[in-house]
Amino acid sequence: MVKVALLIGISEYEPGLNTLPGSVKDVDAMQRVLAHSEIGDFAEADITVLKNPKRQEMEDAIYTLFSDRKKDDLLLLYFSGHGIKDESGKLYLATRTTRKENGKLVKPSAVGATFLHESINESRSQRQVIILDCCFSGAIAQGMTVKDDGALNLKEQLGGKGRAILTSSSVIEYSFGSDGSENPGHENAGLSTYTRYLVEGLEKGTADLNGDGWISVDELHEYTSAKVKEAAPAMTPKFFPVEEGHKILLAKSSKDDPKLKYRKEAESRAGQGKFSPFARRILDILRDELGFTIEPI
């Protein structure tokens, strides 16, 4: 059994599609947590990172990810960038050279969901995780990038056995990028809203909701979805598990880590981002019990 990941971020585009500076940052952050020996524990050699690839390079990498695999191999495909619909509503993932003519997508310049469908279904792996942080086009106030997975039935287009599909928003909603103004200088600054909380749940271990020391895909979705809804109420991340896909174990967490214990207690007692006087007293007591001289971040 091996764990193999393909991380794709497209920040640079042809005229007609907005640049997305955060997409390559999203990829860097995902690579960091997946390669960490105490989190994702993916071997560095088994993580392929593509930044601003052309269509053929992107399709070759997707084909390689899913081909010639064993049944118990864990495969992860992550994409951050523009998602574009054709006139019939089908999803395409934009590449560095994707373009439009007369307002319509030039299909050979993008990677269609049908190609993903074929690559995934032909794979022998029964543990597949697909994460799509896709945008449509344009920008919205203060540098926030308008993202949309389009009016698409992703479960239908990308469904199959032993699979989990996570998307940054529902079929009718927008999801947002970040202008990097929050926590400038932090290694997660500038990430998309959705990916920021994916990374946080994995990196801090807070997505281990049942405290068993492992983060399953459904736990990661539940954690990320709750955080995204707090930060951007207009967004509703979606989860499409197929068969046992929701129980795929994606990362480890340190269930006995005192910092993790404190964070979980703090999150459970936070209301609208603030603590009541009673909750504050409980956290102060816990902090003293765990031996922290300052509040752990």
C-alpha positions in Angstrom: 0.0 0.0 0.0 1.3 3.5 -0.9 -0.2 7.0 -0.5 0.1 9.1 -3.6 -1.0 12.7 -4.1 -1.3 15.1 -7.0 -1.6 18.7 -6.1 -2.5 21.2 -8.8 -2.7 25.0 -8.4 -3.4 27.4 -11.3 -2.7 31.0 -10.5 -1.8 32.4 -14.0 -4.3 32.5 -16.8 -4.8 33.9 -20.3 -6.6 37.2 -20.7 -10.3 36.8 -19.9 -9.7 34.7 -16.8 -8.7 36.5 -13.5 -5.4 35.5 -11.9 -5.7 33.6 -8.6 -2.5 34.2 -6.6 -3.7 32.1 -3.7 -4.0 28.9 -5.7 -0.2 28.1 -5.8 -0.1 29.0 -2.1 -3.0 26.5 -1.5 -0.8 23.8 -3.1 2.2 24.7 -1.0 0.2 24.5 2.2 -1.4 21.1 1.2 2.0 19.7 0.4 3.4 20.8 3.7 0.7 19.0 5.8 0.6 15.9 3.6 4.4 15.5 3.7 4.6 16.0 7.5 5.6 12.7 9.1 3.2 13.3 12.0 0.2 14.4 9.9 -0.3 13.1 6.3 2.9 11.0 6.3 3.0 11.0 2.5 6.5 10.3 1.2 7.9 13.4 -0.5 8.6 11.3 -3.6 4.9 10.3 -3.8 3.6 13.9 -3.9 3.5 15.5 -7.3 3.0 19.3 -7.4 2.0 21.1 -10.5 1.9 24.9 -10.6 0.4 26.6 -13.7 0.6 23.5 -16.0 -0.7 23.4 -19.5 -3.6 21.0 -20.4 -1.4 18.1 -21.7 0.9 18.2 -18.6 -2.1 18.3 -16.3 -3.9 15.4 -18.0 -0.7 13.3 -18.1 -0.3 13.8 -14.3 -3.9 12.9 -13.6 -3.6 9.8 -15.7 -0.3 8.8 -13.9 -2.0 9.3 -10.5 -4.7 6.8 -11.2 -3.1 4.3 -13.5 -1.3 1.1 -12.5 -2.4 1.2 -8.8 -3.2 -1.5 -6.3 -6.6 -1.9 -4.6 -5.5 -0.6 -1.2 -3.4 2.4 -2.5 -4.6 5.8 -1.3 -4.8 8.3 -4.1 -5.5 12.0 -3.5 -6.1 14.6 -6.2 -6.3 18.3 -5.1 -7.1 21.2 -7.4 -7.2 24.9 -6.7 -8.1 27.3 -9.6 -10.8 28.2 -12.0 -13.7 25.8 -12.7 -15.5 26.7 -15.9 -18.8 25.4 -17.3 -19.5 24.8 -20.9 -22.9 25.7 -22.5 -24.4 22.4 -21.3 -23.2 22.9 -17.7 -20.4 20.4 -17.6 -17.4 21.1 -15.5 -13.9 21.8 -16.8 -10.8 22.6 -14.8 -9.0 25.5 -16.3 -5.2 25.3 -17.1 -2.6 27.9 -17.6 -3.5 28.1 -21.3 -7.3 27.8 -21.0 -9.1 30.5 -23.1 -12.4 31.6 -24.3 -13.6 32.7 -27.7 -16.7 34.9 -28.1 -17.4 34.2 -24.4 -17.4 30.4 -24.8 -14.8 28.0 -23.4 -12.4 26.6 -25.9 -12.8 23.0 -24.6 -9.4 21.5 -25.8 -7.7 24.1 -23.7 -9.1 22.8 -20.4 -9.4 19.5 -18.6 -13.0 18.1 -18.6 -14.6 16.3 -15.7 -15.2 13.5 -18.1 -11.5 12.9 -18.3 -11.3 12.8 -14.5 -14.3 10.4 -14.5 -12.5 8.0 -16.9 -9.2 8.1 -15.1 -10.7 7.5 -11.7 -13.0 4.7 -12.8 -10.2 2.9 -14.6 -8.1 2.9 -11.5 -7.9 -0.3 -9.3 -7.5 1.9 -6.2 -10.5 1.7 -3.9 -9.4 4.6 -1.7 -9.6 7.8 -3.7 -10.0 11.4 -2.4 -10.8 14.2 -4.8 -10.7 17.8 -3.4 -11.9 20.6 -5.7 -11.4 24.2 -4.6 -12.7 25.5 -7.9 -13.6 29.0 -9.0 -15.6 30.2 -12.0 -14.5 33.8 -12.8 -14.3 37.4 -11.6 -13.7 38.9 -8.3 -15.8 40.2 -5.5 -15.0 43.1 -3.0 -11.6 43.6 -1.4 -9.8 41.1 -3.6 -12.0 38.2 -2.7 -12.2 35.8 -5.7 -15.6 34.6 -6.8 -15.6 30.9 -6.9 -18.3 28.6 -8.1 -18.5 24.9 -8.8 -21.3 25.7 -11.2 -24.8 24.1 -11.5 -23.2 20.6 -11.7 -24.0 17.2 -10.2 -20.4 16.4 -9.2 -21.5 13.1 -7.6 -22.9 12.0 -10.9 -19.9 13.2 -13.0 -17.2 11.9 -10.6 -18.9 9.2 -8.6 -17.7 5.6 -8.1 -16.6 3.0 -5.6 -14.5 3.8 -2.5 -14.4 7.5 -3.3 -14.8 10.8 -1.5 -15.3 14.1 -3.3 -15.0 17.4 -1.3 -15.9 20.7 -3.0 -15.6 24.2 -1.7 -19.3 25.2 -2.2 -22.7 23.9 -3.3 -24.0 23.8 -6.8 -25.5 27.3 -6.6 -23.2 29.2 -4.2 -20.0 31.2 -4.4 -16.9 30.3 -2.5 -14.1 32.8 -1.8 -10.4 33.2 -2.0 -8.4 35.5 0.3 -6.5 38.7 -0.3 -4.0 37.6 2.4 -4.8 40.5 4.7 -5.7 38.2 7.6 -2.7 37.2 9.7 -0.2 38.7 7.2 3.2 36.9 7.4 1.6 33.7 8.7 2.4 30.7 6.5 -1.4 30.2 5.8 -2.0 33.8 4.9 -3.4 34.2 1.4 -4.9 30.8 1.1 -8.4 30.4 -0.1 -11.1 30.3 2.6 -11.8 26.6 2.0 -8.2 25.4 1.8 -7.2 27.5 4.8 -9.5 25.5 7.0 -8.6 22.2 5.4 -5.0 22.8 6.2 -5.8 24.1 9.7 -7.9 20.9 10.6 -5.0 18.7 9.4 -2.1 20.7 10.8 -3.6 21.4 14.2 -5.3 18.1 14.5 -8.6 19.8 15.3 -10.4 17.9 12.6 -10.0 14.7 14.6 -13.5 15.1 16.0 -13.8 11.8 17.7 -10.3 11.9 19.3 -9.2 8.6 18.0 -5.8 9.9 16.7 -6.9 9.8 13.0 -8.6 12.3 10.7 -11.0 10.6 8.4 -12.3 12.3 5.2 -15.8 12.9 6.7 -14.3 14.4 9.9 -12.2 16.8 7.7 -15.3 17.8 5.8 -17.3 18.4 8.9 -14.7 20.5 10.5 -13.9 22.5 7.4 -17.5 23.0 6.6 -18.3 24.4 10.0 -15.3 26.8 9.9 -16.1 28.0 6.4 -19.7 28.7 7.4 -18.5 30.8 10.3 -16.0 32.8 8.1 -18.2 33.0 5.0 -21.9 32.2 5.7 -22.7 32.3 2.0 -20.6 29.3 1.4 -21.7 25.7 1.9 -18.9 23.1 1.2 -20.2 19.8 -0.1 -19.2 16.2 0.5 -20.0 13.3 -1.9 -18.9 10.0 -0.4 -19.4 6.8 -2.4 -19.7 3.5 -0.6 -17.1 3.6 2.2 -15.3 6.7 0.9 -16.4 8.8 3.9 -14.3 6.6 6.2 -11.0 6.9 4.4 -8.3 7.9 6.9 -6.4 10.8 5.5 -4.1 11.9 8.3 -2.9 11.3 11.9 -3.4 13.6 14.9 -1.8 13.7 18.3 -4.9 12.8 20.4 -2.9 13.2 23.6 -1.2 16.5 22.7 -2.1 19.0 25.4 -2.3 21.8 22.9 -4.8 19.9 20.8 -6.8 19.2 23.9 -6.9 22.9 24.8 -7.8 23.9 21.3 -10.7 21.5 21.1 -12.0 22.7 24.5 -11.7 26.3 23.4 -13.5 25.7 20.1 -16.4 23.8 21.9 -16.9 26.8 24.2 -16.5 29.6 21.7 -19.7 31.5 20.8 -19.5 33.8 17.8 -15.8 33.9 18.2 -16.0 35.0 21.8 -15.9 33.3 25.2 -18.4 33.9 28.0 -16.9 34.7 31.5 -17.7 31.1 32.6 -16.0 29.6 29.5 -13.0 31.8 30.1 -12.7 30.5 33.6 -12.9 26.9 32.5 -10.2 27.5 29.9 -8.0 29.2 32.4 -8.3 26.2 34.7 -7.5 23.8 31.9 -4.5 25.9 30.8 -3.1 25.7 34.4 -3.8 21.9 34.5 -1.9 21.4 31.3 1.0 23.5 32.4 0.8 26.3 29.9 2.3 29.6 30.9 0.7 31.3 28.0 -2.4 30.5 26.0 -1.5 28.0 23.2 -2.4 29.2 19.7 
